[in-house]
Amino acid sequence: MDTWKFFDITHREHVICNPTSEEKLTRLVELLRLPTNAQVVDIACGKGDFLIRLAEVYGVRGMGIDISPFFIADAERRLKARAPGAGITFTQMNGADFKPDEPHSFDLASCIGASWVFGGHANTLEALISMVKPGGWVIVGEPYWRQEPSEDYLEASGCAREDFGSHSSNAEAGEQRGVELVHTIVSSKDDWDRYEGLQWFATDEYARTHPDDPDLTEVVERVSKAKAAYLRWGRDTLGWAIYMFRSRSAA
């Protein structure tokens, strides 16, 4: 089935399409302390909540990029309802294809929970660092191993051991590339439970209201498999955090 249809179905109950809370996203926004009219870009922006919050609090200008037509349509509806005059645009495209008009031109560049866009955490950092001004923010959300994953979990989840590092290696990856880690916002098991559980809930609701969808069997099977892997292994094995890096100011 269409990948983005699958994610639209399973994330219908989500405002934030990552295992973090609205309270933690509020904390992130508060800590950024952006100037008015700051220029920002959010790669794989999902439903746009982070950008809309930045527009509401700071009056930022910029863009959200996401490959899902469903999420982009949702983001545009939310923007119209919450911040209709904001200088924010949402564009459907592969985030890896986005190139700023000028390098080092943004006050903030983010990719929260979608490093697969650039082929991993390190590549994501390098891409975002090239977009921000001296002193600008590089914000990434990334999983990490809480403990060594079992072979059974890797097989059930479709992950590879090398897909993710540790919490410390995620932080060190930015430092190694010349940006300074100034804060982390680490997800709890409760954050994970809500993120995963809302997918189960949304799938059940969809199954009840769309019994004739030819893709329904595949959706239910995929979600059921992921639920079993999460409950048996993933909840104790995989962590997630938002890493706040700051580009060093020019001398």
N, C-alpha and C positions, 0 to 999 in steps of 0.2 A: 504494500500500500504506500501511498504518498507519505514521506517522512514527516512533512510539516502538518499534514492532516492528523497524523498520530499524536504529535506534540500538542496540537490544538485541542484534541479530545482530552488528553491526559492532564493538561494544565489549565483547564477551564475554570477551576476554582482558585487558581493562583493569581495574586497580584504581582508577587515577586517570584520569578521562575528559577529560584535558587534556594538552597537550604540555609537561609538566614531569615531573621525576623524583621518585621517593620520597625521595631524599636532599634535594632542594630543598624538598619539602613538610615534611620533618623540620626543616630549617633555619627555615622559616617558623614552625612551631609553637614551636620553641625561643625565637625572638626575641619572641614575643608576650607572654610572662611574665604571663599572666593570673592574677588572684586566684582562690582557691578559690571555687567556686560562681558564677563569672562567668556572666552571662546572654548567650547568643550565638544568632544566627540565620544560617543559610547558605541563600541563595536559589539554586535550581538546584543542589542538593547532590549530584546524581549518585548514586553508590553509597555516599555518606556517609563516605568515608575521612577527610576533613579533620575533621569533627565528632567522629568516633570517636577520632581521635588527641587532639583537645582534651580529650575526656572522660577518656582514659587518663592524660594528663599532668597535667591541671589539675583534673579533677573538675567541668568546666563543666556548666551546665544550659542547655537550650535546644531548638531545633528545626531540622530540615532540611526544606526545601520543594522539591519537584520535581514536574514535570508528568507524568513517565514512571512508569506503574505498575510497569514492569519494574525500573527503578532503585530505586524506593522499596522494593519487595519484597526486592531484593538488599541494600539498606542495612539493613533490619530484620534480615535474617539475619546480616549481619556484626556488627551491634550486639549481638545475642543471643550470638554466639560470643565476642566480644572484650571487651565491657563491659556485661554483662547488667544490672547494677545502676545504670547511669548514668542521670542525669536528662535523657535525650535522647529526643525523639520525632521521627518522620518522617511527613510529611503530603503526600499527593498533591494538588497543586493548581497552578494557574498562579501563578508567583511574583509576577507583577504585581498579583495580587489580594490578596496578603498585606498585612495592616495590623496593626501591633502594638497591643496593648491601650492602650498609652500611648506617645506620641512620646518620643524620646530616652531610651529605657529599657534599651537593650542595651549591654553592655561591648564587643561586637564584632558587626558585621554584614558579611557577605561575599556576593559573587557572583563566583565565579571561573570565567571563561571562558564567560559566558552573558549578556552585556549586551544581547543581542537581546530578552531578557525585558522590559526596560524601554524598548526602542527606542534603544539606543546607550549609549556610554560616559558621556556627560555626564548623561543621565537616570538611569543606574544610580547614579552618584555622588550625585546629589541625593536619590534614594530612600533609599540607605543612610545618608547623613549625617543624614537626618531620624529615623533609628531609634536612633542611638547617643548615649550620654551624653557630656558634656564630658570630654575625655581618652580617649574610646573609640576603638576601631580600626575603620577602614573598609578592607576588603581586597577588591581587584578583580583579576581576571585578564583581560587584554585583548590582542588582536593589534595589531600595528602594521606599517607598511610598512618593510621594510629598504631597499628601493629603489623607485623609481617603477614601479608595475605596468604591464606591457604590455597593450595592448588585447586581444591574443590570450589572455593569462592571465585577464583579467577576463571575457571571453566564455566561456572554458572552465570557469572556476570558479563563475560565476554571481555573483561579487562586483561591487560598484561601487567606484570610486575613493574616494568619500566615505564608504564604510562604516567605514574605519579612518583613523587619523591616524599621526603619527610617535611614536616612543618619547618624545620630549620633550613633544609635545603631550598625550599621555596623562597624563604627570606634571603638566603645567601645568593641566590641566582640574581636578584636585583642588585645587591651590593657589588657583586662581581662585574656588573655592567654599568657601574658608575652612578647609580641612584641610591638614595639613602632610605632605609626602612624607618619610618617614624611611628608606625602603629599597626597592629593587627586586630581584626575583629573576628574572633574565632566562633564558629558555630557549635552549639550544644547538641546533644542527642535529641533534645526536644525540638530544636530547629529541624533536624533531619526527619524526625517522626512526622512533623507537620508537612514537610515538603513531600515525603514519600506517601504519607497517608492521604493527602488530598488527591494524589493521582489515582489511588484505589477508589476513593469516593467518587471522583469525576467519571471514572470508567464505569462504575456501577450505575451512576445516574444516566450516562449515555446509553448503556445497554438497555435500560428500562424504557428510554424514550425513543431509541432508534433501533428497534429489534430487527428491522429489515435491511440494515446497512450491510452490504456484502463484505465489508472490512471488519465487521464486529468480532468475528471469531479470532482473527489475528490480533486485534487490539487486546481482547480479554486474555488470550494466551500469553502475549508478551508481558502484560502487566502482572499477571499471576506468577510468571517465572521470576520477574524482577522482585516482586513482593517476597517470594520465598527466599531468594538469595539475600535480600536486605535483612529479613528477620533472623535468618540462621547465622549469617556471617557479617554482612555489610555494616550493620549498626555499630558493631564493636571494632570494625576494621578500618573504615574510611572516614576521615575527617574533612573539614572544609573551612577555609578562612578567606577573608578579604585582606589583602596586603596593601597598605598605603605607602607608596614610595614617592620620594620627592627628588626631582632632578636638581643637581647642584647648581647654584647660581653662578653666573659668569663672574670671573675674577675682576 
